[in-house]
Amino acid sequence: MRGGSQSHLMRCDDDAYYVVKFQNNPQHVRILANEMLGTRLAARLGLCVPQVEVIEVRTEMIIYTTELVMELGLGRIPCSAGKQFGSRFPVHPARTTVYDFLPDASFGRVLNLHDFLGIFVFDKWTCNTDGRQAIFFIDSKLDPLDHCWYRAMMIDQGFCFNGGEWSFPDAPLRGVYKCPSVYEGVVGLESFEPWLDQLEKSMTETVLLKEARRIPPEWYHGDWLAMHDMIERLYLRKNRVRELIFSTLHSNRNPFLNWNMSKHSGHAA
C-alpha cells in the first residue's frame, strides 16, 4: 500500500481484508497505538472510520512471504511478527473500486459529507500533524445498481498526537482537508456544534483510559506512564477545540468561505 508506514493489504482468517501496519514500520511503533486509539475515539464521535483490530502475524508467514518486507534506506528487512495493527478494508478489493480523491463536482454525491466537519473537530482535538486522509467508495448497501452515491471513510490516524512524539504542536491549518469544497456548508461555529458537544460530554478521562488500555503495550514500548500522560493532556484539550477552530478561521488560508463573520464576530474576541 502507498504511504510512509509501508502497510500491506492482507486477507485474515475472518475472510476480511485489512490494511496492516507493522511494529517495525519506518515511521514509529507508536503509529500503531495512535491508529488504534484515534480510530476508536473517532468512532465514538459517530464518524465513518474503519473497523480496527489487532492482527496476529505468525513468524512462518513472514518467512515464506517474500513481499512482507520493509524498504529502508540501507536495504530491506522482514516485517515483524506478532501483534500488528489492522484497519478493515471497507469493500472487497477485487470487486469494488476505492478512491482516495474525488473531483470537486462529485462531493455533492457524498452521503456523509458532514463527516468532514466532524473529523476536523477530531483532528484539532488530537493534533493530527499529517494531512487529513479519506477514501471514497460506492455504498452498495443502498442500491447495488445505483452508482450515484459515495460514502467517505476517514482513514489514517497514525499522526494524531504528533505521531511518535505524543505532543500537541498546534498550527492553524492542521486538520484542514485538501479539497475546500467540503467546507462550503460551514456558516459559523454552530456547524461544528454536534461534534463539539459530543466531544465535551462523552470523552471523559475514564473513556480515554479505557480505550488506551485496549492497546497492546508493545505498540508503545510498554511505557504506560507516557501513555497516561498523553491521555491526560488529550482530556484537557477538549475544551480548547473552539479556540483552535477560530485560529483556522483567522488564518491567511481560511477554508470557511461561507462563515458569517459579522454574525459570529463576538466568538472570536
N, C-alpha and C positions, 0 to 999 in steps of 0.2 A: 504494500500500500504506500501511497505518497505520504510525505511528512517526515519531520526530523526524528521522530521516535522509531521509525522503521518497523511499523507494525505489520502483522501478517493476517490475511483473511484465512480462517481455519474453520472446518466443519467439526463440531464437537459431538459427544456421544448422545446428546439430545436431538441430533439431526438438524440443529440450527447452525447458522454461520455466525461467527464472531470475529470482529477486528481485535486481535490480541496484541497487547503491548507487553514487552518482556522486561524483567527486572534490570537486565544489563543493557538497556537501550542507551543510545549516545547522549540523551538529554540529562536524565537523573532518575534514580529509582523512585523518588518521591512523586514523579509524574503519575505513577500508578495509583498512589494514595490520593492524589489530587483528583484524578479521573473518577475514582470510586466515590469519594466524599462529595465532590462537586456535582456529579450527575445525580446522586441520590437526593441532594438538597434541592437541586433544580426540579426534580420530580415532585418533591413536597410542595413546591410553589405552583404545581399544576402545569408545568411546561412539558412540551413534547420532546423527550430525550430518550436515548436508547435504554433498554434493559441492560443492566450491568451485572457481571458475575465474576467470581474467582474461577479461573480456568487452570486446572492442573495439567501441566505438560510433562509427560514422562521422559526420562533420560533416553530410553531407546528410540523414541520418536525423533529426538534431536539428532541422535547418532545416524539414523537411517534416512533422514530427510535433508538432502544437501542444501535446499533452499532456506532452511532455518538458520540463518547466519545474520550477524550484524556487520555492516560495512563501516569500518573505522579508518582513520587516517593512515594507520600503519598496516592495514590489512583487514582480514575477515576473521571473526571469532564466532563460535557457535552461540546460538541463543541459549539463555539459561533455562534449565529445567526447574520444575517446581510450580509454585503458585504465581500465575500471571494475571493481568487484568484483561477482561473480555467485555467488549461492547457489542451487543447483539445487532447484526445487520438487519435492517427493517424489512427486507424483502428477500426473495430467493435471487441470488446474484446472477443466475443464468437465465432468469425469466423476466425480470423487471429491471428497467434502467434506473439508476440513481444518478442525480445530477448534483454537482457541487456549485452550480451557478445557474441563475435564470436571468434572461434579459428583463429590463425594467417593465416592458409591456406585459410580461407574464405574471407579475406579482399580484395583479388583481384576481388571479385564479388560484392563489394560495389560500387554502381553507383556514389556516390558523395564523394569518399574518400578524395578529395581535401578539403572538408569542415573541415577536422580535422586541416588543416593548417590555415584556416580562423578562426576557433574557438580558436586556440592557440593565434593568434593575439588578438582576443577579450578578452580572459581570462587574457592575460598580461595587456591589457589596463585597464580592470575593476578590476584587482587584485582579481580574483576568488580564495578564500582560501580553497575551497573544491576540491576534485578530479574531473576531468572532467567526466561528465556523458553523455552517449549516449545510444540510443536504436536503434535496427535494425528490419526491417520488410520487407517482400516481397512486392515489388512495383507492385501491380496488375494493375496499370494504363498502364503499358507497355503491359503486356500479362498475363491475369489471370491464364493461364495454364503453364506459364514459371516460375518455382520456382528457377531459377538460379541466380537471381539478388536481392540484398538487397539495401535498402536506409537507410542511417544513419540519425537520428534526434538528435540534440543536446538539451538535457533537463537539468533542474535543475540549474537555475541561482541564486538560493537563497543566495549563499555565495559570489557572486560578491560584491565588495565594502567592503569586510571583514564582511559579514553578518550584524549583528545588530550594529556593531561598526562604520560603514561608515568611514573607514580609509583605507590606502593603504600600508600595510607592505609587500613590495616586497621580494620575495625569488626566487633563480634561477630556481627551479624545479616546482614552482607553474604553473598550467596550462598544464602540460605535461600529455597526455593520457597514461593509464596504458599499452597499447599494442604498443611498439615502431615501429612495422611494418607499422603503418600509416604514419610514417615519412621517409620511405625509398626513397620517391621521392624528398626529400629536398636536393638540391645540393648547395645552397647558399641563401643569403638573398633575391635574386630575386624570390625564390619560394614562398615567403610571400608577394611580392610586390602588387599583385592585391588587397589584403585586406588592406595593409598599405596605399596604395593610396586612396582607398575608405574611410578609416577611417579619414585620414588627410583632405580630401576635403569635405566630406559630413557631418561629425559630428561637425557642428557648435554649438556654445553655444545656439543659438536660437532653433535649433533642439532638443538639450538635454533638455532645459527648457520646450519646448512644450510637449515632452514625459513625463516629470516629472509631469506636471500639469494634466495629464490624470489619475494619480494615486489617489485613494480615500485617503483623508487626514487621516482617522482613521488608515491607514496602517503605518503611521509614527507619530502617536500621534499629528497630526496637526502642527508639528514643521517645518514650511516652511523654516525658517532660516537655520536649519540643512540640509534640502534637498538642498537648494540653494547653501550652502557652499560645499556640496559634489559634486554637479554638476559642480561648478567652478573648483574644483580640478580635476575632471574627464576630463574636457575640456583641462586643461593644460597638462595632462598626455599623450595626444595622440601623441605628438612629442617625447616621451621617449620610445616608444614601440620597436624601433630598438635596442636601448641600452639594453632593457630587454631581447630581443631575444638573443643577444650576451652573456648576463650573463648565459643563459641556455646552449649555445654552449660551453662555457668555464667552465662549472660546472664539478664536478667529475663523473656525470652520464649523460653525453652528449647523448641525444637521436637521434641526427642528424648524423648518422654514415657515410652518403654519402656526407656530406658537404665538398666541396673542400677547405680545409684550406689554401693552398698556393695561390689559386686564389683570395680569399676573405680576406686575412690577413690584408690588408690595412684598411678594415672597422672596425676592432677590435682595432686599435691603439688608 
